[in-house]
Structure formats: C-alpha cells, structure tokens
Amino acid sequence: MAFQTYCLFVLSVIMISFGCVENRLNLLQLQNDIDKLKADFNSSHSDVADGGPIFTERLSSWTERNEKRIILSQIISMYLKMLENTDKSKAHVRNIAEELHTLKESLSDGSKKIEDLKDLTKLQMSDLKVQRKAVNELFSVLQKLGDTSSSHKRKRSQFQRLCKC
C-alpha cells in the first residue's frame, strides 16, 4: 500500500504541478495501473518501508517551480529507467511509461539543467587551464549572484510595503 500511495503521490504532484492532468479519470486509471505495477514488483514486501521514502522527502526541499522542474525531471528519468526492464507487453506498464514520457517532455528544460549540473561536477578544478578560465569568469559570476540576490531583496521589500505585517 505504501509504494502505491507513494508512486501515485509523486506522479500526482508532477502532473498537477505542470498542468498535465486533463481529467480525474486519467489519474484514476493511473492509480489502477500503479496497483498492477505494485503487484508486479511485489511492493507489499516488508522491506519497502525500510529507510523511508526515496523521492518524496527530496521533493520537499525544492520549493520554487523551476527548482521542482529540475528534480522532477530527474525523478521521472529514474522511473523510466526502472521501467526499461519490465514487461512492456503489459498494458499498465505501457500506460505508465507513456505518461512518464509525456511528463518528461514537458520537463525538458529541467533535464538540460540536470546535465549542466552534472557537467559542472566533471570539471577538473586542478587543471591550470580550467582555473584560468574560472578566474576570468569570477567577476561575471559574482555579478550574476548579486543580481539574483538584489532581485530577491527587492521582491521582499515590495512585499513588506504591501503587507502591513
């Protein structure tokens, strides 16, 4: 039961957040498909509860819409990867995979951002050429950080003027 509720919750958040729910029946069909997938994976096994949730806990720290698109695109990719090794002759597996592919396409900008983050982790910061380039860009990076910071301060002060808190 926990796995089904968990999967349905994650998919619901994704679909509702990005306007992909055309009607309630779609979500109900998805719930039925997830029930069948749960049986396929024997997810009522006692070890499912060990260690807590794997995705929903991470979602709670990503609060901004654009941030959520980044993490959700990665989560969708992981579900699709999981479904690659399942029996695609089953209608419920195909239905879930189709929904996930549709959602992934709507989150494509999030996927690009994930790739950017991965590329950053691959930079060899001990390489002298990379260090030179980084130093040349340092002022620009700090300016962008300042722009972002000042826009947040501006929004906050505008809110404080409007809200007589």
C-alpha positions as CSV (number, residue, x, y, z in Angstrom):
1,M,0.0,0.0,0.0
2,A,2.8,2.4,0.9
3,F,4.5,2.0,-2.5
4,Q,1.3,2.6,-4.5
5,T,0.4,5.6,-2.4
6,Y,4.0,6.9,-2.8
7,C,4.1,6.4,-6.6
8,L,0.6,7.9,-7.0
9,F,1.6,10.9,-4.9
10,V,4.8,11.6,-6.8
11,L,3.0,11.2,-10.2
12,S,0.1,13.4,-9.0
13,V,2.4,16.1,-7.8
14,I,4.2,16.1,-11.1
15,M,1.1,16.0,-13.2
16,I,-0.8,18.6,-11.2
17,S,2.2,20.9,-10.9
18,F,2.7,21.2,-14.6
19,G,-0.9,21.1,-15.8
20,C,-0.8,17.6,-17.3
21,V,-3.9,16.3,-15.7
22,E,-6.7,16.6,-18.3
23,N,-9.3,15.0,-16.1
24,R,-9.7,13.0,-13.0
25,L,-10.2,9.7,-14.9
26,N,-6.7,9.8,-16.1
27,L,-5.4,9.9,-12.6
28,L,-7.8,7.1,-11.6
29,Q,-6.6,5.0,-14.5
30,L,-3.0,5.7,-13.5
31,Q,-3.8,4.6,-9.9
32,N,-5.2,1.3,-11.3
33,D,-2.0,0.8,-13.4
34,I,0.2,1.6,-10.4
35,D,-1.8,-1.1,-8.4
36,K,-0.9,-3.6,-11.1
37,L,2.7,-2.4,-11.1
38,K,2.8,-2.8,-7.4
39,A,1.8,-6.4,-7.8
40,D,4.5,-6.9,-10.5
41,F,7.2,-5.6,-8.1
42,N,5.7,-7.3,-5.0
43,S,6.0,-3.9,-3.4
44,S,3.9,-5.0,-0.3
45,H,7.1,-6.8,0.9
46,S,8.1,-5.7,4.4
47,D,11.4,-4.1,3.3
48,V,9.7,-1.4,1.3
49,A,9.2,0.7,4.4
50,D,12.9,0.4,5.4
51,G,14.8,3.7,5.3
52,G,11.8,5.9,4.5
53,P,10.8,7.4,1.1
54,I,13.3,7.7,-1.7
55,F,11.8,10.6,-3.7
56,T,9.1,12.4,-1.7
57,E,11.5,13.5,1.0
58,R,13.8,15.1,-1.5
59,L,10.9,16.9,-3.2
60,S,10.0,18.9,0.0
61,S,13.3,20.8,-0.1
62,W,12.8,22.0,-3.7
63,T,10.2,24.8,-3.3
64,E,10.4,27.0,-6.4
65,R,8.6,25.9,-9.5
66,N,11.8,26.0,-11.6
67,E,13.7,24.1,-8.9
68,K,11.0,21.4,-8.8
69,R,11.2,21.0,-12.6
70,I,14.9,20.1,-12.2
71,I,14.4,17.4,-9.5
72,L,11.2,16.1,-11.1
73,S,12.8,15.6,-14.4
74,Q,15.5,13.5,-12.8
75,I,12.9,11.5,-10.8
76,I,10.9,10.9,-14.0
77,S,14.1,9.7,-15.7
78,M,14.7,7.3,-12.8
79,Y,11.2,5.8,-13.1
80,L,11.6,5.4,-16.9
81,K,14.9,3.7,-16.3
82,M,13.3,1.4,-13.8
83,L,10.5,0.5,-16.3
84,E,13.0,-0.3,-19.1
85,N,13.5,-3.8,-17.6
86,T,9.8,-4.5,-17.1
87,D,7.5,-6.5,-19.3
88,K,6.2,-3.9,-21.8
89,S,3.6,-6.3,-23.2
90,K,1.5,-5.4,-20.1
91,A,-0.8,-2.5,-20.8
92,H,-0.4,-1.0,-17.4
93,V,3.4,-0.8,-17.9
94,R,3.0,0.9,-21.3
95,N,0.4,3.3,-19.9
96,I,2.6,4.4,-17.0
97,A,5.6,4.7,-19.3
98,E,3.7,6.8,-21.8
99,E,2.5,9.2,-19.0
100,L,6.1,9.4,-17.8
101,H,7.5,10.1,-21.3
102,T,4.9,12.9,-21.7
103,L,5.8,14.4,-18.4
104,K,9.5,14.1,-19.2
105,E,9.0,16.1,-22.4
106,S,7.2,18.8,-20.5
107,L,10.1,19.0,-18.2
108,S,12.8,19.0,-20.8
109,D,14.3,22.3,-19.6
110,G,14.8,20.6,-16.2
111,S,16.7,17.8,-17.9
112,K,19.0,20.3,-19.6
113,K,19.7,21.9,-16.2
114,I,20.5,18.5,-14.7
115,E,23.0,17.9,-17.4
116,D,24.6,21.3,-16.7
117,L,24.9,20.4,-13.0
118,K,26.5,17.0,-14.0
119,D,28.9,18.8,-16.3
120,L,30.0,21.1,-13.5
121,T,30.9,18.2,-11.3
122,K,33.1,16.8,-14.0
123,L,35.2,20.0,-14.3
124,Q,38.8,19.3,-13.3
125,M,39.4,22.3,-11.0
126,S,43.0,21.2,-10.5
127,D,43.7,21.8,-14.2
128,L,45.5,25.1,-14.7
129,K,43.6,26.0,-17.9
130,V,40.3,25.4,-16.2
131,Q,41.5,27.6,-13.3
132,R,42.5,30.4,-15.6
133,K,39.1,30.3,-17.3
134,A,37.3,30.2,-13.9
135,V,39.3,33.2,-12.7
136,N,38.4,35.2,-15.8
137,E,34.7,34.5,-15.2
138,L,34.7,35.1,-11.5
139,F,33.6,38.7,-11.6
140,S,30.7,37.9,-14.0
141,V,29.6,35.0,-11.8
142,L,29.6,37.3,-8.7
143,Q,27.7,40.0,-10.7
144,K,25.0,37.4,-11.5
145,L,24.9,36.3,-7.9
146,G,24.5,40.0,-6.9
147,D,21.7,40.5,-9.5
148,T,19.8,37.4,-8.2
149,S,20.3,38.5,-4.6
150,S,19.2,42.1,-5.2
151,S,16.0,40.9,-7.0
152,H,15.1,38.8,-4.1
153,K,15.7,41.7,-1.7
154,R,13.6,43.9,-3.9
155,K,10.7,41.4,-4.0
156,R,10.9,41.0,-0.3
157,S,10.8,44.8,0.4
158,Q,7.9,45.3,-2.1
159,F,6.0,42.5,-0.2
160,Q,6.7,44.2,3.1
161,R,5.4,47.5,1.8
162,L,2.2,45.8,0.5
163,C,1.7,43.6,3.6
164,K,1.2,45.6,6.7
165,C,2.9,42.9,8.8
